Amino acid sequence: MNSSELQRVCNWLIDGAWSAAEPDEMIADFCERLVAAGLPLWRFGIFIRTLHPEIFGRNFIWRQGQGVEIGSVDFEILDTPEFARSPLRVVFEQGIEVRGRASDPDSTRFPFLDDMRAEGATDYVAVPVPFLDGSSHATSWITQHPGGFSDDDIAAIRSIVTPLARVSEIISQRRTAEMLLDTYVGNRAGARILGGQIRRGHHDTMQAAIWLSDLRGFTALSDRLPPETVVQILNHYFDCQVTAIRGHGGEVLKFMGDGLLAVFPIDEYVGDAAHVCAQVLEAARESRASVEALAFPVGDVVERFRFGVALHVGNILYGNIGGGNRLDFTYIGPAVNLAARLEKITGRLGRTVVASEGFANVCQYDWQKLGEFPIAGFSKAQRVYGLAEETPAVIA
């Protein structure tokens, strides 16, 4: 190893690795700099645990001449035989270094190292990467050099891990913030919050299709079933909608008990109003089919479900609204209010999907006029449309 070149790599990391814009670019640049400094590195991996409800962690794997491969694993990996016999499990759980030379018989306890030896690996070392928040992450270093890593190589790896940990933690924290904001407030609002729009009163307007849905009979359901069961039902019920909404370009803004508010922005990037509203209607039809197919066994009874969704299109205001130091990045305006009122009409009419006149005019489909209805807070009665293909449910 060239000690002066190694120090340059350390300084580059300490300075924030500014020459690399994305994490995979940073990993590739980092590994190539180390190889240029004399480290006989063939394969490098860094494994970062995440604060995410579904994802256990992300991994970045660099191979000489092949670039960086990015992957992620869910929490199910913790229960697999592969993880149980992985050297990384030792690093994560015990926070200690693990080494596996090709000549070391003890390394056969890790099947992964057998696979690496089959590809020509001569030495392997996994080094813990501690973050300042106390969490434990890991790196793995593999060489094909005859004789494996030298003592100087191992010392260089240990010395470079600390500055690597610092820049990795900064990148990880930024990504964690993005993921948590996406999870809890949606990606559009999350991007604006991270962009600095955090003062009360910051707002903007946009044209969008609006989706507001509600589960039928939720109050009675909550009264006769245990709260834990109700939560499970809600999660399955929302899955029926969220997958369709996101798959057709929408963004879920809020879950309000059994209610769901989503928006489908209309702009030059996603298409005109007719295209967006057609996507919204398709999402509504997919959700209807998914909810109709949902069956949840409770004891000897299988619960079935119905819901209503109101579709509207208009201009809405979105921004920071709240009091004191508690703010909500939300959507408001007459268009949202009208969608909320129309959703109540779905139950009265025994319909799953209803649309405002504005939505029906934009979205060309086989609509059926359901009549004009007075809407609280609006000076004029509103024409409401339903899908001709739907048979209204009998209202008990």
Secondary structure, 3 states (H helix, E strand, C coil): CCHHHHHHHHHHHHCCCCCCCCHHHHHHHHHHHHHHCCCCCCEEEEEEECCCCCEEEEEEEEECCCEEEEEEEEHHHHHCHHHHCCHHHHHHHHCCCEECCCCCHHHHHCHHHHHHHHCCCCEEEEEEEECCCCCEEEEEEEECCCCCCCHHHHHHHHHHHHHHHHHHHHHHHHHHHHHHHHHHHCHHHHHHHHCCCCCCCCEEEEEEEEEEEEECCHHHHHHHCCHHHHHHHHHHHHHHHHHHHHHCCCEEEEEECCEEEEEEECECCCECHHHHHHHHHHHHHHHHHHHHHCEEEECCEEEECCEEEEEEEEEEEEEEEEECCEEEEEEECHHHHHHHHHHHHHHHHCCCEEEEHHHHHHCCCCEEEEEEECCCCCCCCEEEEEECCCCCCCCC
